Amino acid sequence: MVEESQPESVKPENLPTPWLADSEWLLEELAKVRQDVLRVPVQLNNASHINSVIDRCWRLEQNLRYLLALHRDGQRAFARKAAKAEKKARKRIKPADLLTGKRSVPH
């Protein structure tokens, strides 16, 4: 008879801070979950449940990768827009103002 083990509990103080839990870490954790599910002994009464969990993990990983790509693209677009605005603002500053420290701001 297979002895059931209790799920591993992780105390909040052992979790990474939200600022350090980057996307790579999330994807690695998801891959570990999928690997753990694959280690569950398959029997006639649980095979469909195991396959369902594996499929859900795979879909979750794909959705996460898609959302992260959207976020990355948005961040890059914002950076390009900010760089363009900064370049445009620098063009408005007169060379003489650079020497005096004044900035000419159009009204």
C-alpha positions in Angstrom: 0.0 0.0 0.0 1.3 3.4 -1.0 1.5 5.8 2.0 0.2 9.3 1.2 2.5 12.1 2.2 1.4 15.5 3.3 1.8 18.4 0.8 5.0 20.4 1.4 4.0 23.6 3.2 6.1 26.7 2.6 6.0 29.3 5.3 5.5 32.9 4.1 8.9 34.0 5.4 10.5 31.3 3.1 8.8 32.7 -0.1 10.7 35.1 -2.3 9.7 38.8 -2.0 7.3 39.7 -4.8 9.9 42.0 -6.3 12.3 39.1 -6.6 9.9 36.5 -7.9 10.6 37.1 -11.6 9.0 35.5 -14.5 11.8 32.9 -14.9 11.2 31.8 -11.4 7.5 31.4 -12.0 8.1 29.3 -15.1 10.6 27.1 -13.3 8.1 26.5 -10.4 5.4 25.6 -12.9 7.8 23.2 -14.6 8.5 21.6 -11.2 4.8 21.2 -10.6 4.4 19.4 -13.9 7.3 17.1 -13.2 5.8 16.3 -9.8 2.5 15.4 -11.4 4.3 13.1 -13.9 5.8 11.2 -10.9 2.4 10.3 -9.6 1.8 6.6 -10.1 -0.8 6.1 -12.8 -3.7 3.8 -12.0 -6.9 3.1 -13.9 -8.9 5.3 -11.4 -6.6 8.4 -11.6 -5.1 8.4 -15.1 -7.6 10.9 -16.6 -7.2 13.2 -13.5 -3.4 13.2 -13.9 -3.6 13.9 -17.7 -6.0 16.7 -16.9 -3.6 18.3 -14.4 -0.7 17.9 -16.9 -2.8 19.6 -19.6 -3.8 22.5 -17.3 -0.1 23.0 -16.2 0.9 23.1 -19.9 -1.9 25.6 -20.8 -1.0 27.7 -17.8 2.6 27.8 -18.8 1.7 28.8 -22.4 -0.7 31.5 -21.2 1.9 32.9 -18.8 4.5 33.0 -21.5 2.0 34.9 -23.8 1.1 37.4 -21.0 4.8 37.9 -20.2 5.5 38.6 -23.9 2.7 41.1 -24.0 4.1 42.8 -20.9 7.6 42.8 -22.3 6.4 44.3 -25.6 4.5 47.0 -23.7 7.5 47.9 -21.6 9.7 48.1 -24.7 7.1 50.3 -26.5 7.0 52.6 -23.4 10.8 52.8 -23.3 10.9 53.7 -27.0 8.2 56.4 -26.6 10.0 57.9 -23.5 13.4 57.9 -25.4 11.7 59.6 -28.4 10.1 62.3 -26.1 13.4 62.9 -24.3 15.2 63.3 -27.6 12.5 65.7 -28.8 12.8 67.7 -25.5 16.6 67.9 -25.9 16.2 69.4 -29.3 14.1 72.2 -27.8 16.9 73.3 -25.5 19.0 76.0 -27.1 22.8 75.6 -27.0 23.2 78.9 -25.2 20.9 77.7 -22.5 23.2 74.7 -21.8 26.0 77.1 -20.9 23.8 79.2 -18.5 21.8 76.3 -17.1 18.6 77.8 -18.3 15.9 75.8 -20.1 13.7 77.3 -22.6 10.3 75.8 -22.2 7.7 76.5 -24.9 4.4 77.9 -23.7 
